[in-house]
Amino acid sequence: VQLQASGGGLVQAGGSLRLSCKASGNIFNVNVWRWYRQAPGKERELVATRASGGFTTYIDSVKGRFTISRDYTGDIAYLQMDDLKAEDTAVYYCNAEGRAERRPFGSWGQGTLVTVSS
């Protein structure tokens, strides 16, 4: 299963971006979607999770500003980012877990750069 992330770019503080991540392959279902980010000089951190059933979790720094969701097929995930701050600048990675070709899978997207100017 391959993941293709898109939607990053340059935005001013207070602005919004929506990241997308499309899963392709012989997918049966995606059970968990996650978005991570890695800022320059820092470790990768988990930003948001959407589990099957719609349960979502977020790190404290993005609560109320970011929303993780998926489309009706379950094969595309989104991260809506509002009220962006300079500290949100990072490369964002999507991650998915599920079943494909009768086997469990876990895949990563290639990363998309988000730059927030203050």
C-alpha positions in Angstrom: 0.0 0.0 0.0 1.4 3.4 -1.0 0.5 6.7 0.6 0.7 10.0 -1.3 0.6 13.2 0.8 -0.1 16.6 -0.5 -1.3 20.1 0.4 1.7 21.6 2.2 3.0 25.0 1.4 3.8 28.5 2.7 1.1 30.3 4.8 1.1 33.3 7.1 0.4 32.9 10.8 -3.3 32.6 11.4 -3.9 31.1 8.0 -5.2 27.6 7.1 -4.0 24.6 5.1 -5.6 21.2 4.4 -3.3 18.3 4.0 -4.4 15.2 2.1 -3.1 11.6 2.1 -4.4 9.1 -0.4 -3.8 5.4 0.0 -3.6 3.2 -3.1 -3.3 -0.5 -3.6 -5.5 -3.5 -3.0 -6.9 -2.1 0.2 -9.6 -3.9 2.2 -9.8 -1.3 4.8 -7.8 1.4 6.7 -8.3 1.1 10.4 -6.1 3.9 11.7 -4.9 7.1 10.1 -2.2 9.2 11.8 -0.5 12.5 11.0 3.0 13.1 12.3 5.3 16.0 11.9 9.0 16.7 12.2 10.3 20.2 12.7 14.0 21.1 11.9 16.2 19.7 14.6 13.4 18.0 16.5 12.1 14.4 16.7 9.1 13.3 14.8 5.9 13.7 16.9 2.4 12.3 16.6 0.0 15.1 15.8 -3.4 13.5 15.3 -4.9 10.0 15.1 -8.2 8.8 13.7 -9.2 5.3 14.6 -12.0 3.2 13.2 -15.3 4.3 14.5 -14.2 7.9 14.2 -12.4 8.3 17.5 -9.8 11.1 17.3 -6.9 12.3 19.4 -4.6 15.2 19.2 -1.5 16.6 20.8 -2.3 19.4 23.2 -0.6 22.1 21.0 -3.0 21.6 18.1 -6.3 20.9 19.9 -9.0 23.1 18.7 -7.0 24.1 15.6 -6.4 20.9 13.7 -9.0 18.3 12.6 -8.2 14.9 11.2 -10.8 13.3 9.0 -11.3 10.9 6.1 -13.4 10.6 3.1 -16.4 8.2 2.7 -14.2 5.5 1.1 -11.8 5.6 4.0 -8.8 5.6 1.7 -8.1 9.4 1.9 -7.3 11.2 5.1 -7.2 14.9 5.7 -5.6 17.2 8.2 -7.4 20.5 8.4 -5.1 23.0 10.0 -6.5 26.4 11.1 -5.0 29.3 13.0 -1.5 28.1 12.1 1.4 29.3 14.1 5.1 29.5 13.4 5.7 26.5 15.6 3.6 24.4 13.3 6.3 24.6 10.7 7.4 21.1 9.9 7.4 18.3 7.4 4.1 16.4 7.9 3.8 12.7 7.3 0.8 10.5 7.1 0.6 7.0 8.3 -2.0 4.3 7.9 -2.7 0.9 9.2 -5.2 -1.6 7.9 -5.6 -4.7 5.8 -4.7 -5.2 2.2 -4.4 -8.4 0.1 -5.6 -10.4 3.2 -2.7 -9.1 5.3 -2.2 -6.2 7.7 -0.2 -3.3 6.5 1.4 -0.2 7.8 2.5 2.5 5.4 4.0 6.0 5.4 3.6 8.9 3.1 6.6 10.8 1.7 6.0 14.0 3.8 4.8 17.4 2.8 6.4 20.6 4.0 4.3 23.2 5.9 6.0 26.6 6.5 4.2 29.2 8.6 5.6 32.7 8.4 5.2 34.9 11.4 
